[in-house]
Amino acid sequence: MSQKIRLGLSLYPEQESLEDIESYLKMASERGFTKAFTSLFSVQGTKEEIINYFKNFTTIAHRYGFEVDGDVNSAFFEMMGAKADDLSVFKEMGIDILRMDAPFYDERDAILVNNNEGIMIEFNTYMKGVIDNAVANGGNPKNICTCHNFYPQRYTCPALEDVKEENLQLADYPVAMFMSSQEKGTHGPWPVSDGLPTVEEHRNIPIETQLKHMVALKSVDEALIGNAFASEAELDAIQNMMNKIYFHLESYDPNVEEDAMLAAVRKILPSGDLTRIPLTMVLEEGVSDLEKEMLFDFPLHSVSGDSLNYMLRSRFPRFLCKGKTIDVRPVEKPFFEKGDVVIVNDNCRHYGGEVQIVMKPMENDGQRNLVGHIVAEELFILDELKGNDLFSLEVK
């Protein structure tokens, strides 16, 4: 997967000044954000006042390269005089994407999708039946995108497995999910401050870790910050994570002189525009320089496709280990646990230097040195890594 996930944010105009909105959009645009989600029906006023407000709003957003995704409900739709075959009022407001909080549930959904104004129609991800019916009635699937809900109240999010299943069912359409800023005092459309994620597992972890998980899912096209305003530090963290996840690796060049063992690895490494999942680990004391080389001197590790039961295996480091000694370092505990990072030592010389991440309890048979542990908030990301997926390791 090399297609970059799209970054977006959310704005709640009834609680924010246009000056603050512009400042936030400018800051986010400089860090790669291109989509702005907002609630159209939360702004009070006459039809003309609402039109004029959002004209100003979208002018600012478009100035900074954002597409505007406007959430509407049926009451607002009716108040603005819009119909399935007439979205001109939203075009006048400058809306690029219309998120239907409630569709028509009949043939009008296809008419809506094929609107003459060129507005993209966004359905909730649980509306797979509505989408299927709209397409069956002649709706152009290229005009459809989807978005999960966010959940302000703790423990109300759907199960992660259900979210993943919905994503797979909607693989033909762009899928958006919400991540949650950890900044204190953020807000959503209601007076709650417990974050606005799509899945509960994201509610209390760093925002860049949420992004990392969405990329690891391989079924999310857009990552939107649900609450406002994320801090500048968080936006920086997201930008930095994007630069780690998506990178370019030049192919092996036999005309370039380099260490023979490293050259052997370079010949088999994938190259071009690549996607990797950076995993954060805590390093054990006493790890040797050679072991650190095995862990961190690679631009990427690759999950071996034939061993996804007890561990994730990265075989590439074995090439750098040929002719070198991986001294046995005793490990006191009888079992390795999920998230332990180990390196095969000289008690099993054939596999010496192989980096392994433990996925379930595994007996310590003396053939592996414990070199560290994946941090607790990233353990669930390991569950998404499959054969041939790429990852890197970095110290917390």
N, C-alpha and C positions, 0 to 999 in steps of 0.2 A: 504493500500500500504506500504510494507516494503522493496521492492527492491530499493536499493539506486540508485539515479541518478548518472550517470558517469560524471566525470569532465575532461574537456579538454582545450587546449589552441591553439593558432595559432602562426605560425612563418613565417617570410617573408625573406628567406635567402639572397635575393639580397640586402637587406638593413641592414643585421645583420652579425656580425662576428660569427664564430663557437664558439669562446670563450664566447661571450655573450649568445649565444644559449644554450651552456652547463650549464652555471651558472643559467639561467632561468629554464631549465628543472630540474636541481638538486633541486632548491628551490621549484618548483611546485610538484615534485615527493614526497617530504617530507610532503606535505600537501594533498596527496591523488589523484593527477592528474595522468591520465593514457593514455590520447590520445593527439596526436600532429597533428594538421591540418597544411598543408603547400601547397604552390602553386609550382608545378613542372615546369610549363611552364614559370615562371618569371625569372628563372636562365639562364643567357646567356652563350654561349659557344658551342663547338662542342659536338657531341653525346658522345664521350669518356670523355670529361671534365665534362659533366653533370652527367654521370654515376658515375664517381669517386667522384664528389662532394656529391652526395646523398648517396653513400656508406658510406662516413665519417659521414654525417648527421645522417643517420639511425643507424649507430653503436653507436653514442652518445645517441640517443633517446632510443634505446633498452637497453643500459646499465642502464638507469634509469627507466626501466619498462614501457616505452611508446609504444603504437602502432602508426604507422605513417600513416596518411591519406593524400594521395597525390592528389591534384586537377589537372586534365588534360583537355586540349581542343583538338579538332580534329587535329589542325595543329601540336601540340606537339606529339600527338599520331603517326602521320604519319612520323614526323621527326625522331622519335626514332625507327622507323621500327616495331612498335607494330601492331598486328592484333587481331581481336576478339578471334581467336583461338591460339594466341601466345603472352602471356604477360611476356615472359621470361626476357625481358629487365628490367621490373619493379621489378621482383623477384630479379634480380641481384643488383638492386639499394637498395633493402631491404624494399620496400613498402609493407605494410600490407593491406591497404584499398585503392582502386582507386576510387576517386570521379569523375564521368563522367560529366563534364560541359556540354557536348552535347553527347547523346547516338547515336546509329546508326538508331534507329526508324524502325528496321526491325528484321528479324530472328537472325541477328548477336548478338542482345542484349542477347538472351538466351544462345548463345555460350559463350559470354563474362562472363555471370554469372556463367557458369559451367567450368570456366577456370581450366586447369590442375595445375596451379601454386599455387592454394589455396588462391588467393587474394580475399578479400571481395570486392564486387562492391557496391558503394554508388551512389544512384540517388537523384536528387533534389526532394523535397517533392511535387512539382507541377507536377511531371511526373508519376502520378498514372496510366495513360493509358499505358505508356511505361512499367512500372513494371508488370501490368496485362498481357500485351502481351508477355513479356519475360517469365513469369511463364506459360502462356498458351502454349508457344512453348517449354516447357520442362525445363525452368530455375529453379534451385533449390532455393526456397524462403529463405532457411537458409543461402544462400550466399549473401543476399541482405540487405542493410541498407539504410537509407534515411537521408537527411540533408537539412534544410532550407538555404536560402541565408542570407547574411548580407547586410546592406544598409548604405554605408558611408555618403550619402547625407541626410540631415534632411528632414523629411516628405515624404520620398520615400518608407517607410516600408509598407507592406500590412496590412490590418485591422486585429486586434487581433482575431476577430470572424472568419475570413477566415483562419487564421493560426490554430485555434482550430479545425475547420472543417477538414482541411487537416490532422491534427494529428489523428483525429478519423477515417478517411478513411484509414489511414496507421497503424492501431492498431496492425496488424500482423507483423510489421517490426520495428526495432529500429529507433527512430526519434531523431535527434539532432537539437538543436537551438543554436543561438549565443547570448551571453550576452556581455556587453560592459564595459571595464575598464573606470573609471572616471579619471585616471591619466593623467595629462597634458603632451603633447608631444608624446602621443602614435601614432602608425601608423598602416596602413593596407597595402594592395597592391598598393594603390594610395596615392598621397600626399594630403590627407584630414585628418582632426583631430577632427571630430565631433562624433567619436565613431563608433562601428560596431555592432549594435544590429540586431536582426531579427524583433522585433516589436518596434514601436516608443515609446510606453509607458516605455520602458527600457532605453532610450537613456541618460537620465539625473538623474537617481536615483542610489543609492549605489549598487554596484555589488552584495552584499549579499542579497539585497532586490529583485533584478532580479532573483537570484537563488531561493529564497523563492517562488516567483510567479510561476516559472517553475515547482517546486514540487507541488504547489497547483493545477496546471492545470491537473495533473495526466495523462498526455499524452505525456510527454517529457522524453526520456530515457538518453539523453546526453546534458549537458550544457557546451558549448565551449566558452571561451573568444575569441572574434573576433579580437581585436586589441592587439598590443604588444608595450611595455611590461607592464603587470599589475604590480602594486607595491607589495612589500612584505607585506605591511599592508593589501592590498586587498586580497592577497592569504591567509593571516591569518584570515581575516574576513570570507572568504568562508569556511575555515576549521572549524572555530568556529560555523558557521551557520549549517554546516553538522552535527556537534555533537549535536546541539540543535534539529534539525529536526528528526534525526534517533536515537532512544534510546531504551533501554530495561527496561521494568518494570516487576518486579517479581510478580507472582500471589499471591493472598491473602493466607496467612498462618495462620490458626486458632490457631496455637501453639505460635505465636508471640504476646506478650502483646502490645496493643496500645489503644489509646482513643476509646471508644465505638462508637462514631459517625464517627470517621475516619475509623474504622474497617468496619462500615456499607457501607461507600463509596468504600473502597478497594474491597469489595465483588463484586461490580458491575462494577468496572473499567476494561477496557480491559487490557490484559497483554501480555508479550512476546516482540518480536521485533516490534516496532511501529513507525509510521510516524506522526509527528504533525507539524503544521504550527505556528511558533512563531510570534505573532503579537505585534507590538510596540505601546505603548500608552503614552499619556501625562496625568499625574494624576492631578485631580482637587485639590484645597486647601480644607482642612477640612475633608478629607476622614478618616473614623475611622479605628482603628486597626482591628476591626472585618471585615470591608469591604475589607481591604487589604488582610486579610486572605482568604476571598472568591475569590479574584482575583488571588493571586500569590502563595498561599500555595499548590495549586494543581499541580501535574506533568503534568496534561493535563485537558482540557475542551473538551466536546464532543458536537457537534452541534445536537440538537434535530431534528429528522427527520421529524417531523410533523408541524414545524413552520418555514418556510423559506420565509415568505412574508414580514412582517414588521421588523423582527428581526432574529438574530441568538441567540438561547437560550442554555445556559449551566445549566442543572438542578442539577448537582452533588453538587454544593456549598450549596444547600438547606439542605442537610444532616448535614452539620456542623453548620447550623443555628438553629437547633431545640432547643427550650428552651431559645434562646437568642433573644435579642432585636435589631432590625435594626431601629434606631431612624429616624424619618422623617426629612430630610434636604431640606428646600425649594429650588426650582429651579426657577429662574426668567423667563426664556424664555418659551413662550407658546408651542413651538414644539421642540421635539428632532429631530436631523438631522442625516443623514448617518454617521456612524463612532462613534457616541456617545456611550460610555459604561455606562450602568446603572445597578443598583442593586435594586431589588424589596424590598420595605421597609414595615413597620408594618401597613401601610394603606391597604395592601393586604397580610395579615399575612400568608395565606395558601401557597403563593409562596415566602415568605420571604427568602432572600439570593440568589435568582436565578440571575445569571449574564446574561445580555442581551446586544447584540451589535445591534444598530439600523441600519436598511438597507434602510429605506425611511422615509420621514417626518411623525412623529407620535405625536399626541397630548400629552402634559404633563398633566396627570390627577392626579398628586400628589402621585401616587403609586410607583414611582421610584426615587431613588437618582442618580444624575449625579456624576459619579466617575472619568470620564476621556474621552479621545477621541483617536481613532486610528489615527496615524500620517498620514498626507495627502498623502504621496507617497505610502502608503499601502492600501488605500481605495479600489483600484481596485482588490486587492487580495481577499477581502471579497466576491466579486462576484463569486469566484471559489469554495467557501466552500459549501459543500452539507451535507445532513443529515448523521450523524454519523462520519463526518470528525473530526479529533482531532486538537486542537490548544492550545497554551499557551499564556499567557500575560506577558509582561515585560515592565518596565518603561523606557522611552527614557533617 
